[in-house]
Amino acid sequence: MQHTGTLPIRTRRLQLRRFMPGDAGNIFKWSGSAKNSRYVMERPHQTLEQAEQLLDEFLLQYQNDDFYLWAIAFQGEVIGYITGNEISEETKSVSLGYCIREKYWGRGLVTEAAAAVVDYLFSVGFDQIRASHHPDNPASGRVMQKIGMTFEGRIHNGSMLAGKVCDCMQYALTRSDWEKRAETECSFDYHT
Ligand SMILES: CC(C)(COP(=O)(O)OP(=O)(O)OC[C@H]1O[C@@H](n2cnc3c(N)ncnc32)[C@H](O)[C@@H]1OP(=O)(O)O)[C@@H](O)C(=O)NCCC(=O)NCCS
């Protein structure tokens, strides 16, 4: 694979870019929210300092060319993130994760970001993109379905979310399925 790291991507409504110094205040708007953190791995932050520490870790990690983490900026404001992590070089697979502030839910923004990031990750050379969600978080599953991912099954005790072991709904997207879909209904308007 030819890792390129986190390069900027522009979609119709969004700018996907690296986190930058100064983003901690916006990060805390979702990382400090219990509702936002209910179905993600990280526990909610109690203080802004925790968000600042997390941001420092991100900034360090950008030195690695296999680190894929975009801030999602909408109308000039950072409202969330989208990442490709849990990389396997052997199977050329990567997992997708995302979160935006509650105020912006239900406008198709994460679907728009995910479609662009999936395209980007296939262009890097990944053959398979995985994602999973908590059974009680169907909105996340809808994002997966809307970008063409295939439901592979419910995995008993397959995840640790919000500090608890739970079942997870597993989805995957292969390169060939993505290419087939792109041929028939390519309308994802983005560029790096
Ligand atoms: C899950 C999340 C990423 C979705 O982002 P979003 O920008 O609102 O997603 P979109 O608007 O692109 O799509 C959401 C879809 O879920 C649907 N949806 C919302 N609530 C739903 C529910 N309770 N049951 C079923 N579908 C639901 C919406 O109707 C929409 O589908 P549609 O376009 O077919 O109508 C966002 O809610 C979020 O950040 N949640 C907190 C963090 C999180 O859970 N991350 C995922 C961890 S796996």
The ligand as an SDF file (V2000), in Angstrom:
LIG
                    3D

 48 50  0  0  0  0  0  0  0  0999 V2000
  -24.3550    8.1980   14.0620 C   0  0  0  0  0  0  0  0  0  0  0  0
  -23.9570    9.5540   13.4720 C   0  0  0  0  0  0  0  0  0  0  0  0
  -22.5030    9.5020   13.0650 C   0  0  0  0  0  0  0  0  0  0  0  0
  -24.8350    9.7970   12.2170 C   0  0  0  0  0  0  0  0  0  0  0  0
  -24.4380   11.0400   11.6250 O   0  0  0  0  0  0  0  0  0  0  0  0
  -25.4420   11.8990   10.7170 P   0  0  0  0  0  0  0  0  0  0  0  0
  -24.6840   12.9700   10.0360 O   0  0  0  0  0  0  0  0  0  0  0  0
  -26.6280   12.2810   11.5430 O   0  0  0  0  0  0  0  0  0  0  0  0
  -25.8450   10.7810    9.6630 O   0  0  0  0  0  0  0  0  0  0  0  0
  -26.6760   11.0110    8.3290 P   0  0  0  0  0  0  0  0  0  0  0  0
  -27.5650   12.2030    8.4670 O   0  0  0  0  0  0  0  0  0  0  0  0
  -25.7160   10.9530    7.1980 O   0  0  0  0  0  0  0  0  0  0  0  0
  -27.5660    9.6730    8.3070 O   0  0  0  0  0  0  0  0  0  0  0  0
  -28.2780    9.2670    9.4560 C   0  0  0  0  0  0  0  0  0  0  0  0
  -29.3450    8.2630    9.0520 C   0  0  0  0  0  0  0  0  0  0  0  0
  -29.7870    7.5910   10.2310 O   0  0  0  0  0  0  0  0  0  0  0  0
  -31.1840    7.6870   10.3090 C   0  0  0  0  0  0  0  0  0  0  0  0
  -31.5690    7.6180   11.7150 N   0  0  0  0  0  0  0  0  0  0  0  0
  -31.4000    8.5620   12.6620 C   0  0  0  0  0  0  0  0  0  0  0  0
  -31.8740    8.0880   13.8420 N   0  0  0  0  0  0  0  0  0  0  0  0
  -32.3140    6.8220   13.5970 C   0  0  0  0  0  0  0  0  0  0  0  0
  -32.9250    5.8200   14.3950 C   0  0  0  0  0  0  0  0  0  0  0  0
  -33.1420    6.0080   15.6870 N   0  0  0  0  0  0  0  0  0  0  0  0
  -33.2590    4.6370   13.8010 N   0  0  0  0  0  0  0  0  0  0  0  0
  -33.0230    4.4230   12.5000 C   0  0  0  0  0  0  0  0  0  0  0  0
  -32.4300    5.3330   11.6870 N   0  0  0  0  0  0  0  0  0  0  0  0
  -32.1100    6.5170   12.2390 C   0  0  0  0  0  0  0  0  0  0  0  0
  -31.5190    8.9990    9.6220 C   0  0  0  0  0  0  0  0  0  0  0  0
  -32.8700    9.0510    9.2650 O   0  0  0  0  0  0  0  0  0  0  0  0
  -30.5710    8.9190    8.4480 C   0  0  0  0  0  0  0  0  0  0  0  0
  -31.0380    8.0170    7.4720 O   0  0  0  0  0  0  0  0  0  0  0  0
  -31.8350    8.4960    6.1500 P   0  0  0  0  0  0  0  0  0  0  0  0
  -30.9440    9.4650    5.4240 O   0  0  0  0  0  0  0  0  0  0  0  0
  -32.0910    7.2420    5.4060 O   0  0  0  0  0  0  0  0  0  0  0  0
  -33.1010    9.1800    6.6390 O   0  0  0  0  0  0  0  0  0  0  0  0
  -24.1990   10.7110   14.4710 C   0  0  0  0  0  0  0  0  0  0  0  0
  -25.4800   10.5690   14.9980 O   0  0  0  0  0  0  0  0  0  0  0  0
  -23.1830   10.7500   15.6160 C   0  0  0  0  0  0  0  0  0  0  0  0
  -22.1410   11.3780   15.5010 O   0  0  0  0  0  0  0  0  0  0  0  0
  -23.5050   10.0480   16.7240 N   0  0  0  0  0  0  0  0  0  0  0  0
  -22.6420   10.0380   17.9120 C   0  0  0  0  0  0  0  0  0  0  0  0
  -21.3470    9.2400   17.6690 C   0  0  0  0  0  0  0  0  0  0  0  0
  -21.6100    7.8580   17.0890 C   0  0  0  0  0  0  0  0  0  0  0  0
  -22.5660    7.1780   17.4800 O   0  0  0  0  0  0  0  0  0  0  0  0
  -20.7410    7.4530   16.1630 N   0  0  0  0  0  0  0  0  0  0  0  0
  -20.8480    6.1630   15.5010 C   0  0  0  0  0  0  0  0  0  0  0  0
  -20.2260    5.1110   16.3310 C   0  0  0  0  0  0  0  0  0  0  0  0
  -20.3690    3.5160   15.4970 S   0  0  0  0  0  0  0  0  0  0  0  0
  1  2  1  0
  2  3  1  0
  2  4  1  0
  2 36  1  0
  4  5  1  0
  5  6  1  0
  6  7  2  0
  6  8  1  0
  6  9  1  0
  9 10  1  0
 10 11  2  0
 10 12  1  0
 10 13  1  0
 13 14  1  0
 14 15  1  0
 15 16  1  0
 15 30  1  0
 16 17  1  0
 17 18  1  0
 17 28  1  0
 18 19  1  0
 18 27  1  0
 19 20  2  0
 20 21  1  0
 21 22  1  0
 21 27  2  0
 22 23  1  0
 22 24  2  0
 24 25  1  0
 25 26  2  0
 26 27  1  0
 28 29  1  0
 28 30  1  0
 30 31  1  0
 31 32  1  0
 32 33  2  0
 32 34  1  0
 32 35  1  0
 36 37  1  0
 36 38  1  0
 38 39  2  0
 38 40  1  0
 40 41  1  0
 41 42  1  0
 42 43  1  0
 43 44  2  0
 43 45  1  0
 45 46  1  0
 46 47  1  0
 47 48  1  0
M  END
$$$$
